Amino acid sequence: MTSLSKEDFYKLVGKNVARLRKEKGMSQMKLSLEMGYESVSVVSSAEVCYRGKHFSLGNLYQISNILEVDICDFFIENENEEGERSF
């Protein structure tokens, strides 16, 4: 992984959570409920790093179990067709 600012790192993680959640066909609301929240705000804010909100390590562990993915998948940088970093 290349060197990212803390904010870019949080955005990368949030984008990967959103991508994996969508691949599993799960809504933000369903993920939020399975995490024990009554509202979608925690997940929706952390997926886009709204106002500095981000997932904690505990959140990521919980999400990886809910989505049945490897926790390392949240930290992968994707490249677009031009070979540029995408997050």
N, CA, C and O atoms as CSV, one atom per row, in Angstrom:
chain,resi,resn,atom,element,x,y,z
A,1,MET,N,N,0.854,-1.174,0.000
A,1,MET,CA,C,0.000,0.000,0.000
A,1,MET,C,C,0.893,1.227,0.000
A,1,MET,O,O,1.878,1.295,0.735
A,2,THR,N,N,0.542,2.183,-0.822
A,2,THR,CA,C,1.293,3.419,-0.863
A,2,THR,C,C,0.945,4.280,0.335
A,2,THR,O,O,-0.012,4.003,1.060
A,3,SER,N,N,1.717,5.307,0.532
A,3,SER,CA,C,1.479,6.194,1.664
A,3,SER,C,C,0.258,7.071,1.396
A,3,SER,O,O,0.204,7.788,0.397
A,4,LEU,N,N,-0.705,7.007,2.284
A,4,LEU,CA,C,-1.927,7.795,2.177
A,4,LEU,C,C,-2.048,8.699,3.387
A,4,LEU,O,O,-1.540,8.386,4.464
A,5,SER,N,N,-2.719,9.812,3.205
A,5,SER,CA,C,-3.054,10.625,4.373
A,5,SER,C,C,-4.068,9.845,5.193
A,5,SER,O,O,-4.704,8.918,4.691
A,6,LYS,N,N,-4.214,10.219,6.440
A,6,LYS,CA,C,-5.174,9.530,7.306
A,6,LYS,C,C,-6.583,9.627,6.721
A,6,LYS,O,O,-7.320,8.641,6.723
A,7,GLU,N,N,-6.962,10.798,6.223
A,7,GLU,CA,C,-8.306,10.969,5.659
A,7,GLU,C,C,-8.487,10.100,4.411
A,7,GLU,O,O,-9.536,9.480,4.234
A,8,ASP,N,N,-7.469,10.054,3.548
A,8,ASP,CA,C,-7.557,9.208,2.355
A,8,ASP,C,C,-7.641,7.732,2.727
A,8,ASP,O,O,-8.331,6.959,2.063
A,9,PHE,N,N,-6.940,7.343,3.787
A,9,PHE,CA,C,-7.013,5.963,4.259
A,9,PHE,C,C,-8.436,5.637,4.716
A,9,PHE,O,O,-8.977,4.589,4.363
A,10,TYR,N,N,-9.038,6.526,5.497
A,10,TYR,CA,C,-10.411,6.303,5.959
A,10,TYR,C,C,-11.375,6.223,4.774
A,10,TYR,O,O,-12.303,5.413,4.777
A,11,LYS,N,N,-11.152,7.070,3.753
A,11,LYS,CA,C,-12.005,7.037,2.558
A,11,LYS,C,C,-11.841,5.725,1.807
A,11,LYS,O,O,-12.822,5.161,1.322
A,12,LEU,N,N,-10.614,5.238,1.708
A,12,LEU,CA,C,-10.350,3.958,1.054
A,12,LEU,C,C,-11.093,2.832,1.766
A,12,LEU,O,O,-11.755,2.016,1.125
A,13,VAL,N,N,-10.982,2.791,3.073
A,13,VAL,CA,C,-11.650,1.753,3.859
A,13,VAL,C,C,-13.168,1.856,3.676
A,13,VAL,O,O,-13.833,0.844,3.450
A,14,GLY,N,N,-13.715,3.061,3.770
A,14,GLY,CA,C,-15.157,3.248,3.613
A,14,GLY,C,C,-15.648,2.829,2.242
A,14,GLY,O,O,-16.704,2.210,2.111
A,15,LYS,N,N,-14.870,3.173,1.215
A,15,LYS,CA,C,-15.260,2.791,-0.146
A,15,LYS,C,C,-15.252,1.275,-0.295
A,15,LYS,O,O,-16.137,0.710,-0.937
A,16,ASN,N,N,-14.265,0.617,0.290
A,16,ASN,CA,C,-14.207,-0.843,0.200
A,16,ASN,C,C,-15.325,-1.506,0.990
A,16,ASN,O,O,-15.865,-2.523,0.557
A,17,VAL,N,N,-15.679,-0.949,2.137
A,17,VAL,CA,C,-16.818,-1.481,2.892
A,17,VAL,C,C,-18.080,-1.373,2.037
A,17,VAL,O,O,-18.849,-2.329,1.932
A,18,ALA,N,N,-18.288,-0.206,1.429
A,18,ALA,CA,C,-19.476,-0.002,0.595
A,18,ALA,C,C,-19.489,-0.968,-0.588
A,18,ALA,O,O,-20.525,-1.559,-0.893
A,19,ARG,N,N,-18.347,-1.132,-1.254
A,19,ARG,CA,C,-18.259,-2.026,-2.412
A,19,ARG,C,C,-18.572,-3.468,-2.018
A,19,ARG,O,O,-19.355,-4.145,-2.685
A,20,LEU,N,N,-17.964,-3.927,-0.946
A,20,LEU,CA,C,-18.187,-5.311,-0.508
A,20,LEU,C,C,-19.617,-5.518,-0.011
A,20,LEU,O,O,-20.216,-6.567,-0.246
A,21,ARG,N,N,-20.155,-4.522,0.671
A,21,ARG,CA,C,-21.539,-4.602,1.146
A,21,ARG,C,C,-22.492,-4.740,-0.039
A,21,ARG,O,O,-23.408,-5.562,-0.019
A,22,LYS,N,N,-22.265,-3.920,-1.079
A,22,LYS,CA,C,-23.119,-3.967,-2.270
A,22,LYS,C,C,-22.955,-5.291,-3.008
A,22,LYS,O,O,-23.933,-5.852,-3.503
A,23,GLU,N,N,-21.717,-5.794,-3.085
A,23,GLU,CA,C,-21.483,-7.086,-3.739
A,23,GLU,C,C,-22.243,-8.208,-3.037
A,23,GLU,O,O,-22.652,-9.179,-3.673
A,24,LYS,N,N,-22.429,-8.072,-1.729
A,24,LYS,CA,C,-23.170,-9.075,-0.956
A,24,LYS,C,C,-24.676,-8.816,-0.985
A,24,LYS,O,O,-25.453,-9.574,-0.404
A,25,GLY,N,N,-25.087,-7.733,-1.668
A,25,GLY,CA,C,-26.508,-7.420,-1.783
A,25,GLY,C,C,-27.126,-6.916,-0.492
A,25,GLY,O,O,-28.319,-7.108,-0.257
A,26,MET,N,N,-26.328,-6.276,0.344
A,26,MET,CA,C,-26.807,-5.809,1.640
A,26,MET,C,C,-26.961,-4.287,1.640
A,26,MET,O,O,-26.083,-3.572,1.158
A,27,SER,N,N,-28.054,-3.804,2.170
A,27,SER,CA,C,-28.267,-2.362,2.285
A,27,SER,C,C,-27.510,-1.803,3.489
A,27,SER,O,O,-27.100,-2.543,4.382
A,28,GLN,N,N,-27.339,-0.500,3.492
A,28,GLN,CA,C,-26.730,0.154,4.651
A,28,GLN,C,C,-27.576,-0.091,5.895
A,28,GLN,O,O,-27.040,-0.297,6.984
A,29,MET,N,N,-28.878,-0.068,5.736
A,29,MET,CA,C,-29.767,-0.263,6.875
A,29,MET,C,C,-29.617,-1.667,7.454
A,29,MET,O,O,-29.536,-1.828,8.672
A,30,LYS,N,N,-29.580,-2.677,6.599
A,30,LYS,CA,C,-29.440,-4.052,7.090
A,30,LYS,C,C,-28.096,-4.229,7.795
A,30,LYS,O,O,-28.035,-4.855,8.853
A,31,LEU,N,N,-27.026,-3.688,7.225
A,31,LEU,CA,C,-25.721,-3.783,7.876
A,31,LEU,C,C,-25.763,-3.076,9.221
A,31,LEU,O,O,-25.271,-3.605,10.217
A,32,SER,N,N,-26.342,-1.891,9.256
A,32,SER,CA,C,-26.448,-1.140,10.512
A,32,SER,C,C,-27.191,-1.931,11.575
A,32,SER,O,O,-26.748,-2.003,12.721
A,33,LEU,N,N,-28.311,-2.522,11.204
A,33,LEU,CA,C,-29.103,-3.307,12.146
A,33,LEU,C,C,-28.319,-4.518,12.645
A,33,LEU,O,O,-28.359,-4.837,13.833
A,34,GLU,N,N,-27.610,-5.190,11.749
A,34,GLU,CA,C,-26.828,-6.363,12.163
A,34,GLU,C,C,-25.659,-5.974,13.066
A,34,GLU,O,O,-25.167,-6.792,13.844
A,35,MET,N,N,-25.217,-4.715,12.956
A,35,MET,CA,C,-24.148,-4.219,13.828
A,35,MET,C,C,-24.700,-3.752,15.176
A,35,MET,O,O,-23.934,-3.460,16.094
A,36,GLY,N,N,-26.032,-3.683,15.294
A,36,GLY,CA,C,-26.646,-3.289,16.550
A,36,GLY,C,C,-27.070,-1.827,16.614
A,36,GLY,O,O,-27.429,-1.329,17.680
A,37,TYR,N,N,-27.031,-1.139,15.474
A,37,TYR,CA,C,-27.477,0.254,15.426
A,37,TYR,C,C,-28.919,0.315,14.956
A,37,TYR,O,O,-29.371,-0.542,14.197
A,38,GLU,N,N,-29.637,1.330,15.407
A,38,GLU,CA,C,-31.038,1.480,15.013
A,38,GLU,C,C,-31.207,2.431,13.836
A,38,GLU,O,O,-32.315,2.616,13.333
A,39,SER,N,N,-30.104,3.032,13.401
A,39,SER,CA,C,-30.160,3.976,12.293
A,39,SER,C,C,-29.011,3.704,11.337
A,39,SER,O,O,-28.025,3.061,11.697
A,40,VAL,N,N,-29.148,4.195,10.134
A,40,VAL,CA,C,-28.159,3.975,9.089
A,40,VAL,C,C,-27.014,4.989,9.169
A,40,VAL,O,O,-26.035,4.857,8.434
A,41,SER,N,N,-27.111,5.973,10.023
A,41,SER,CA,C,-26.166,7.101,10.010
A,41,SER,C,C,-24.712,6.696,10.242
A,41,SER,O,O,-23.821,7.264,9.610
A,42,VAL,N,N,-24.444,5.744,11.116
A,42,VAL,CA,C,-23.055,5.337,11.379
A,42,VAL,C,C,-22.429,4.762,10.114
A,42,VAL,O,O,-21.332,5.162,9.724
A,43,VAL,N,N,-23.114,3.837,9.481
A,43,VAL,CA,C,-22.579,3.198,8.279
A,43,VAL,C,C,-22.507,4.185,7.125
A,43,VAL,O,O,-21.483,4.266,6.445
A,44,SER,N,N,-23.570,4.932,6.895
A,44,SER,CA,C,-23.570,5.853,5.752
A,44,SER,C,C,-22.512,6.936,5.904
A,44,SER,O,O,-21.860,7.295,4.923
A,45,SER,N,N,-22.330,7.454,7.087
A,45,SER,CA,C,-21.318,8.501,7.309
A,45,SER,C,C,-19.904,7.944,7.177
A,45,SER,O,O,-19.044,8.581,6.567
A,46,ALA,N,N,-19.659,6.779,7.734
A,46,ALA,CA,C,-18.310,6.203,7.698
A,46,ALA,C,C,-17.922,5.732,6.298
A,46,ALA,O,O,-16.742,5.756,5.950
A,47,GLU,N,N,-18.888,5.305,5.494
A,47,GLU,CA,C,-18.561,4.861,4.139
A,47,GLU,C,C,-18.009,5.989,3.282
A,47,GLU,O,O,-17.228,5.739,2.364
A,48,VAL,N,N,-18.401,7.221,3.565
A,48,VAL,CA,C,-17.923,8.364,2.773
A,48,VAL,C,C,-17.070,9.332,3.597
A,48,VAL,O,O,-16.706,10.407,3.120
A,49,CYS,N,N,-16.760,8.948,4.815
A,49,CYS,CA,C,-15.929,9.764,5.720
A,49,CYS,C,C,-16.556,11.150,5.923
A,49,CYS,O,O,-15.859,12.164,5.937
A,50,TYR,N,N,-17.883,11.171,6.079
A,50,TYR,CA,C,-18.619,12.418,6.268
A,50,TYR,C,C,-18.282,13.025,7.623
A,50,TYR,O,O,-18.408,12.377,8.662
A,51,ARG,N,N,-17.852,14.279,7.590
A,51,ARG,CA,C,-17.471,15.000,8.804
A,51,ARG,C,C,-16.454,14.230,9.652
A,51,ARG,O,O,-16.491,14.271,10.882
A,52,GLY,N,N,-15.553,13.533,8.971
A,52,GLY,CA,C,-14.483,12.816,9.662
A,52,GLY,C,C,-14.889,11.502,10.298
A,52,GLY,O,O,-14.072,10.861,10.959
A,53,LYS,N,N,-16.135,11.087,10.112
A,53,LYS,CA,C,-16.587,9.807,10.676
A,53,LYS,C,C,-15.905,8.668,9.926
A,53,LYS,O,O,-15.759,8.720,8.704
A,54,HIS,N,N,-15.491,7.647,10.658
A,54,HIS,CA,C,-14.848,6.499,10.045
A,54,HIS,C,C,-15.102,5.262,10.897
A,54,HIS,O,O,-15.512,5.350,12.054
A,55,PHE,N,N,-14.844,4.105,10.288
A,55,PHE,CA,C,-15.033,2.843,10.989
A,55,PHE,C,C,-13.872,2.592,11.939
A,55,PHE,O,O,-12.717,2.847,11.599
A,56,SER,N,N,-14.179,2.093,13.126
A,56,SER,CA,C,-13.141,1.687,14.064
A,56,SER,C,C,-12.682,0.277,13.693
A,56,SER,O,O,-13.327,-0.402,12.894
A,57,LEU,N,N,-11.585,-0.148,14.267
A,57,LEU,CA,C,-11.105,-1.499,14.033
A,57,LEU,C,C,-12.158,-2.518,14.489
A,57,LEU,O,O,-12.359,-3.545,13.841
A,58,GLY,N,N,-12.821,-2.224,15.604
A,58,GLY,CA,C,-13.892,-3.101,16.078
A,58,GLY,C,C,-15.045,-3.175,15.093
A,58,GLY,O,O,-15.599,-4.249,14.859
A,59,ASN,N,N,-15.413,-2.021,14.505
A,59,ASN,CA,C,-16.455,-2.006,13.475
A,59,ASN,C,C,-16.058,-2.889,12.295
A,59,ASN,O,O,-16.860,-3.683,11.804
A,60,LEU,N,N,-14.802,-2.742,11.844
A,60,LEU,CA,C,-14.341,-3.494,10.679
A,60,LEU,C,C,-14.327,-4.991,10.955
A,60,LEU,O,O,-14.663,-5.790,10.082
A,61,TYR,N,N,-13.940,-5.367,12.162
A,61,TYR,CA,C,-13.971,-6.788,12.540
A,61,TYR,C,C,-15.406,-7.311,12.474
A,61,TYR,O,O,-15.663,-8.387,11.933
A,62,GLN,N,N,-16.325,-6.544,13.027
A,62,GLN,CA,C,-17.738,-6.925,13.038
A,62,GLN,C,C,-18.288,-7.004,11.607
A,62,GLN,O,O,-18.985,-7.957,11.261
A,63,ILE,N,N,-17.974,-6.010,10.786
A,63,ILE,CA,C,-18.464,-5.974,9.398
A,63,ILE,C,C,-17.897,-7.148,8.606
A,63,ILE,O,O,-18.611,-7.769,7.818
A,64,SER,N,N,-16.612,-7.454,8.813
A,64,SER,CA,C,-16.013,-8.578,8.073
A,64,SER,C,C,-16.724,-9.888,8.405
A,64,SER,O,O,-16.889,-10.742,7.534
A,65,ASN,N,N,-17.138,-10.047,9.640
A,65,ASN,CA,C,-17.882,-11.254,10.027
A,65,ASN,C,C,-19.289,-11.257,9.438
A,65,ASN,O,O,-19.765,-12.293,8.971
A,66,ILE,N,N,-19.949,-10.117,9.456
A,66,ILE,CA,C,-21.302,-10.020,8.903
A,66,ILE,C,C,-21.292,-10.290,7.405
A,66,ILE,O,O,-22.133,-11.033,6.899
A,67,LEU,N,N,-20.327,-9.679,6.685
A,67,LEU,CA,C,-20.255,-9.831,5.231
A,67,LEU,C,C,-19.520,-11.106,4.805
A,67,LEU,O,O,-19.498,-11.460,3.626
A,68,GLU,N,N,-18.922,-11.784,5.783
A,68,GLU,CA,C,-18.145,-12.997,5.518
A,68,GLU,C,C,-17.032,-12.736,4.503
A,68,GLU,O,O,-16.901,-13.436,3.499
A,69,VAL,N,N,-16.228,-11.695,4.800
A,69,VAL,CA,C,-15.064,-11.344,3.989
A,69,VAL,C,C,-13.847,-11.253,4.900
A,69,VAL,O,O,-13.973,-11.129,6.119
A,70,ASP,N,N,-12.685,-11.315,4.297
A,70,ASP,CA,C,-11.442,-11.149,5.042
A,70,ASP,C,C,-11.289,-9.670,5.404
A,70,ASP,O,O,-11.480,-8.807,4.548
A,71,ILE,N,N,-10.956,-9.371,6.635
A,71,ILE,CA,C,-10.823,-7.983,7.070
A,71,ILE,C,C,-9.786,-7.237,6.228
A,71,ILE,O,O,-9.878,-6.019,6.071
A,72,CYS,N,N,-8.810,-7.949,5.693
A,72,CYS,CA,C,-7.779,-7.317,4.848
A,72,CYS,C,C,-8.367,-6.724,3.575
A,72,CYS,O,O,-7.781,-5.811,2.994
A,73,ASP,N,N,-9.515,-7.226,3.131
A,73,ASP,CA,C,-10.152,-6.709,1.915
A,73,ASP,C,C,-10.534,-5.244,2.040
A,73,ASP,O,O,-10.690,-4.564,1.027
A,74,PHE,N,N,-10.688,-4.743,3.260
A,74,PHE,CA,C,-11.045,-3.341,3.456
A,74,PHE,C,C,-9.874,-2.401,3.183
A,74,PHE,O,O,-10.078,-1.196,3.028
A,75,PHE,N,N,-8.666,-2.925,3.121
A,75,PHE,CA,C,-7.472,-2.099,3.006
A,75,PHE,C,C,-6.824,-2.143,1.625
A,75,PHE,O,O,-5.728,-1.613,1.445
A,76,ILE,N,N,-7.475,-2.758,0.660
A,76,ILE,CA,C,-6.918,-2.917,-0.681
A,76,ILE,C,C,-7.183,-1.677,-1.520
A,76,ILE,O,O,-8.309,-1.186,-1.603
A,77,GLU,N,N,-6.107,-1.180,-2.145
A,77,GLU,CA,C,-6.245,-0.076,-3.094
A,77,GLU,C,C,-6.545,-0.649,-4.457
A,77,GLU,O,O,-5.899,-1.602,-4.891
A,78,ASN,N,N,-7.519,-0.078,-5.132
A,78,ASN,CA,C,-7.857,-0.505,-6.485
A,78,ASN,C,C,-7.241,0.456,-7.482
A,78,ASN,O,O,-7.053,1.636,-7.187
A,79,GLU,N,N,-6.923,-0.061,-8.677
A,79,GLU,CA,C,-6.431,0.796,-9.742
A,79,GLU,C,C,-7.466,0.825,-10.847
A,79,GLU,O,O,-8.102,-0.185,-11.146
A,80,ASN,N,N,-7.631,2.008,-11.462
A,80,ASN,CA,C,-8.556,2.106,-12.581
A,80,ASN,C,C,-7.845,1.696,-13.867
A,80,ASN,O,O,-6.682,1.293,-13.826
A,81,GLU,N,N,-8.527,1.793,-15.008
A,81,GLU,CA,C,-7.950,1.356,-16.272
A,81,GLU,C,C,-6.668,2.092,-16.629
A,81,GLU,O,O,-5.814,1.534,-17.319
A,82,GLU,N,N,-6.515,3.331,-16.177
A,82,GLU,CA,C,-5.324,4.116,-16.483
A,82,GLU,C,C,-4.183,3.817,-15.508
A,82,GLU,O,O,-3.123,4.436,-15.597
A,83,GLY,N,N,-4.383,2.881,-14.583
A,83,GLY,CA,C,-3.355,2.521,-13.631
A,83,GLY,C,C,-3.224,3.496,-12.482
A,83,GLY,O,O,-2.236,3.472,-11.748
A,84,GLU,N,N,-4.227,4.361,-12.322
A,84,GLU,CA,C,-4.193,5.344,-11.236
A,84,GLU,C,C,-4.872,4.764,-9.999
A,84,GLU,O,O,-5.791,3.951,-10.089
A,85,ARG,N,N,-4.390,5.209,-8.852
A,85,ARG,CA,C,-4.968,4.787,-7.584
A,85,ARG,C,C,-6.407,5.259,-7.492
A,85,ARG,O,O,-6.738,6.372,-7.901
A,86,SER,N,N,-7.245,4.409,-6.955
A,86,SER,CA,C,-8.655,4.758,-6.798
A,86,SER,C,C,-9.096,4.488,-5.383
A,86,SER,O,O,-8.928,3.376,-4.881
A,87,PHE,N,N,-9.672,5.508,-4.715
A,87,PHE,CA,C,-10.264,5.321,-3.383
A,87,PHE,C,C,-11.373,6.277,-3.164
A,87,PHE,O,O,-11.992,6.270,-2.100
